[in-house]
Amino acid sequence: MNKISNFKFKISNFKKILLLFTVYCSLFTVVHAEEKTITLTEASRLAVSNYEAVVLSQEDLYQAEVGIDKAISQVLPTVTVDSNYTEYTESKTSGGFNTQPDNSSSFSVKLSQPLYSGGKEWSLLRQARKKTEAGKYSLDAAKEDIVLNVSKTYYTVLKSEKTVEIKEAALKRAMEQRRVAGARFQVGEVTKAILLRAEAEVAGAETELANAKKDLLVAKDRLARFIGISENFKVVEPDSKAIPDAGLDRLISLSLEKRQDYIQSKIGEDIADEAVKYAVGNFLPSLKLEGVYSNKDQTPKSTLFNAESMYAGITFTFPIFEGGLRKAELNEAKSKKRQAEFKRVRMRKDIELEVRETFHNLEAFNPIIESYKRQMSFAEENYNMVFKQFSYGLATNVDVIDANATLVSSQRGLTNAQYDLQIAILELKKRVGILLEEMGK
């Protein structure tokens, strides 16, 4: 009987353990299902797909494409249909002729075909096509801006995570210092001021850790805003970016070939030139062909009533004087053309300066990183040595605090420099105009 009871007891406990294990696995699965892993490539892709700035540029491009249809309509014929019905209160006659019928109706079809408008219609079409081409480059430029910004934010999240790890380690060291100070205070080796200073260091480390965690949450919120997700996610360390294998002169030359904004500026010159041609067309005559078919009916009919008619004609228009409007428009178009040329020249100089600055900035990172590595190595060794001396009463708490501050500073400096190097590489590619190209758009 006791064996059976023991067996039932074991079975009951086994069921409880199995149930608890199942619940634990379910909770573990739910927690991990909620946390999504986002890579830098995926973050860039999501930002390009969802961010409003890109959507706005897409709408600009669509409007430019619609502008082509509007320009084409200027050279195509137009057909209009008019229909009218009139009911009179009574019919009237005069001298045996019906001057007002009981009712009348009319129907007409008018075909109008512009033959020549001083070349304005073709200039308008060329402008529309150029604007569409510029819109495509503008869209790519917007995508590149988003890729760079989301990459910076992504690396900010990584830096914030590393900062949290550094601050957590600093807090552990401060707590260890407090433990040693407390132990030495208990045996009378140090004064209470040393213990209180150690307590203050722990409190300060806790504050810095709380701020670091807050900065991490803010950085993740900003990244989530870019990529358009609301669920929990984590980021992973991306592969190191390759530095463009080219000299400074080659990068500057490449930037003038690849930069979307510079290409836009050259297209802007072409558009301004077409605007001048359009303004010149206002001084030239225009020619238009028109054909009309008309059908009328009335009750009662009149002897002079013509029920059906058809005619065609050519309209020739030559502007003589309009108060100086055409001349003002031409001068304005020429001014905008000169302005577009100056903008392109200014942009060329700015691009060259941007590439030079980014290139030199990138060159400086390797020695900076190596310097931080040596500094951190010395700071770690120094802290371990000073803390051991403090434990045996051979160093003061101020020495430990200074050593810890130097270690934290070198760790943060190295982390920031390593991530800033990756951002600098992306910035150089953006300045050269190959960032989006390497992503495959």
N, C-alpha and C positions, 0 to 999 in steps of 0.2 A: 504493500500500500504506500509506503514511504517512497519507494522507487518511482511509482507512478506519479506521485505528487511532485517529486523532484523533476521528473521529465516534463510535466506540464509547466512547472515554474521556469524551466530552461526554455521551453518553446515560447512562453509568454515574453520572457526577456529578449529572446531572439527577434520576435515580432516587433518589440519596441525599438530595438537597435536598428532593425531594418527600416522601420518607419522613420526614425530620426535621420538615418543615412539618406533616405529618399528625399526627405524635406531639405536636408542640407545640400544635396546635389541640385535640387530644383532651384533653391535660392542662389546657389553658386552660378547656375546656368543663366538665371534671370539677370543677375548683376553683370555678368560678362556679356550677355546679349545686348544690354543697354549701352555698354561702352564700345563705341565704334572706333576703329583705328583709321586715321587719316594720314596718308602720305603727302609729301610736298607736291608731287605730281597730281594727285587726286584733288588736293586743295586748289591748285591752280586751275584745273579743269572745271571744278564746281564753280569757282569764282567767275571764270570766263562765261560759263553757261547761265549763271543766275544773277550776277551783280548788275545793278540798275544802270551804271554808266555804260556798260556794254550794250544793254538793251536799248538805251537812248541812241547810241551810235548806230545800232541796227535800224532804228526807225528813221534816222537821218539818211541812211543809205537808201532805204525804201522810198523816202520822199524824193531823193535825187533820181531814182529810177522812174518814178512816176513823172518827174519833170521831163524825161525823154518822150514819154507818151504825149505830154502836153505840147512839146515842141513839134512833134510829128504832126499833130492835129493842125498846125499852122499851114502846112503844105498840102493837106488833103482837102478834097471838096467838102462842102457842107450842104446838106439837104434839109430844107424846112418845109413843113406842111401847115397850111392855115385853113381853118374851116369856120364858117360863120352862118348863123341862122337868125333872121329878124322877123318878128311878127308885128304888124302895124294894126292900129285900131280900126282903120278903114282904108279902102282904096280910093284914090283920087285921080281925076282925069282933067286935062286942060287942052282945049282945042282938038278934041278927039284923040288925044294921046294920054296914055296911062302914065301919070307922073309919080304915083305912089301905089304899089301893089298891096295886096292883102298880106303877103309874106314873101320873103326872099331868102335864098341861101347861096353860099359860095364855097368853093373848094379850090385851093391852089397849091402847087408844088414848085418850090424854088431851088434851083441848083446854082451854087456859087463856087467857082474854082479860081483861087489866086494864081496868077501866072507869073508875076514878078513883083517883088516888094523891096527892091533895092538890096537884096541879099540878106535882109534881116532875119527871115525865117530860117535860112540855113545857118546863119551865125548863132541863132537861138538854139538850134538843134546841136551844134558843135559845143556850145556852152553846157548844155544839159548833159551831154556825154562826158565832158571833162569833169563836171561836178560829180557825176556818178563814179568816175574813176577816182577822184579825190576822196569821195565818201568811203570807198573800199579801203584806202590807205588810212583814213581816219578811224575806221573800225578796227583795223589791225593795231593802230597806235593805242587805242583805248584798251584793247586786249593786253598789249604789252605793259601798259601802266598797271593794269589790275594784277598781272602775273608778278610784277616786281613788288607791288604793295602787299600782296598776299604772302609772297615769299618773305618779305621783311617781317610781317606779322607772325608768320610761322616760326621764324628763327627767334623772334621775341618770346614766343611761348617756350621754345627750347631753352633759351637763356634764363627765363623765369623758373623753369623746372630745375635747372642746374643751380640757380641761386637758392632755391628752397633746400636743395640737398646740402649746399655749402652752409646755409644758416642752421640747418638741423645738426650738422657736424659741429659747428661752432657752439651751439647750445649744449651738446654733449660734453664738449671740452670745458665749457663754463661750469657745468654741473659737477664735473670731475674736480675742477679747481675748488669749487665750493666744498666738496666732500673732503678734499685734502686739508683745506683751510679749517674746516670744522674739526677734523681730527687733531690737527696741530693746536687749535684753540683749546680743545678739551684737556690736552696735556700741558697747557701753559706755554707753548713755544711761540705763539703769536698773540697779538692783542685782538680785541673784539673788532677793532676797526678793519683789520684784514679780512675777517669773516664777513663783515657788513659790505665791504667792497666786493667780495666774491658774490654775495647775494645780489648786489646791484648789477654785477655783470651778467648773472643768470637772468635777471628781470629784463635787462637790455637786450640780451640774446633772444629772449622770448618775444619781445616787441619786434625786433628785426625779422624774426621768423614769421610772425603774424603779418607784417607788411609784405614780406616776400610771397606769402601765400595769397594775399590780396592782389598783388601785382600779377600773379599767375592767373587768377580768375579773370581779371580784367583783360589780360592778353588773350585768353581763350575766348572770351566773349567777343572781342574784336575779330578774331579769326572766324568765329561762328557767323558773325555778321557778313563777312566777306563771302564765305562759302555757302551760306544759306541753309544751315542745319540747326536744329534745336536740341537734338538728343546729346547725351554725354559722348565725348570722344576723347581719344588720346592721340598724340602725335608721336612719330618715330623719327629717329635720327636718319636724315637723308644721306645719300652718297655724296662724297666731296665733289664739288664742281670743278671741271677742268678749266684752267686759265687759257684764254684764246692764244693759240700758238702763232703770234704775229708781232712784228715790231710796231712802234708807235705810229710811224708814218703810214704803214699799211693799214692800221686800224682807222686812222683818220680818213684815208682814201676810201676804205670800205664803208665807213659811216655815211659818206656823201652819196654812196650808191644804194645803201640799204635803209637809211633812216626814213620812216614813213612820213614824219612831219616835214622833212626837207623835200621829199618827192612831192608832197602836197603843195609846198610853197612854189615849186616849179610849175605844177599844174595851175596854181593860182595865177601865175604870170600869163599862162596861155588863155585862161578864162578872161583875164583883164584885157588881153589883146583882142579877143573876140568881142568883148563889150565895146571896144573902140570901133570895130567894124560895124557893129550893130548901130552905134550912134551915127556913123557915116551914112548908113542906109536911110536914115531919116531925111537926108538931103536929096535922095534919088526918087524918081517917079515910081508909081506902082501901077500894075495892070491886073485887071480882074475880069473874068468871064462869067456871065450870068445867063441862065435860061429859066423861063417861067412857063408853066402850064396852068391855065385857069379854067374853071368850069362854074357857071352860074345858073341859077334857076329862080323863077319868081312866078307868083300867081296873083292876078292874071298876067300873061306874057304881054310884052309891048312889042310893037312892030320894029322899034329900034333896038330891041334887046339882043345882045350878042351872047349866046349861051356858052360858047367855048372859044378859047383863044390860046395861042402859044407864040412865044417870042424869045429871042436871044439877043444879047448885046455885050459889048466890051466896054469896060469903064477904065478910063485913063485918068490918073490923079497925079498932079505935080504940085508939091508944096511951094508956095511963094514966100509967105511971111506968117510967122506965128508968134511974134513978139520976142524973138531971141531965144526961145526954148531949146531949139535944136542945137544951137551953138553952145549953150550952157551945158546941155547933156553931153556933148562931145568933149568939152573941156573937163568936165567931171570924170568921164571915162578915161581920158588921157592921164589925169592926175592919179586915178586909182591904179592905172598901169604902172606909173612911176613908183607908186607906193608899194605895189607888189614886188617890183624889182628890188627896192631897198630892203623889204622884209626878207627876201631870199638871201641877199648879201649879209644882212645882220645875222640871220640864222646860221649861215655857213660859218661865220666867225665864232658864234656861240657854240656850235657843235664841236668845232675844233678845240675850243677851250675846255668844254666838258669832257671830251675824250682824253685830253692831256691830264686834266686834274684827276680823273678816275684812274687812269693808268698809273700815274705817280703814286696815288693813294694805295693802289693795289701792290705796287712794288715795295712799299714800306712795311707791309704786314708780316712778311716772313721773318725779318730780323726782330720785329716786335714780339712775335710769338715765341721765338727762340729765347729772347730775353725774359719773357714771362715764365717760360719753362724752367730756366735756371733759377729765377727768383723764387718760384714756388718750391723747387727742390731744396734750396737753401732755407726757405721759411719753414718747411716741414721739419727739416733736421734741427733747425734752431729751436722751434717750439718744443719738440720732444726733449731736447737737451735742457732747455730752461725749465720745463715743467718737472723733469726729474730732479733738477737742482732745487726747485721750489719745494718738492716733496721732502727733501732732506735738509731744508733750511739754508741752502746755499744761494738762493735767489729770492727776490722779493715778488710780491703779487703784481707789482707794476711791471716787472720784467715779463711775467707770464701774459699779462694783458697786452703789452706791446707786441710780444711774439705772436699772440693769437690774432691781433689786428693785422699784422703784416702778412700772416698766412691767409687770412680771409681776403685781404686786398689782392694778393697775388693769384689766388684761386679764381676770384671773380675777373681779374684782368685777363687771365689766360682764357677763360671760358668766353668772355666777350670778344676777345681778339680772334679766336678761332671761328666763331660764328660771324663776326663782322667781315672776316676774310671771304666767307661764302657769299655774303650779301654784296661785297665789293665786286666779286666776280660777276654776279648777276647784273649789277649796275653797269659794269663795263660792257657787257653784252647788250644791255638795253641802250646804252649810249651809242654803241656801234650799229644797233638795229638788227641784231641777229638772235635776240632772246626768243622771240616768238617762232622764228624759223627753226631753231633747235628743238623747240617743243613740238614741231610738226603742226602748228596752228591748231 
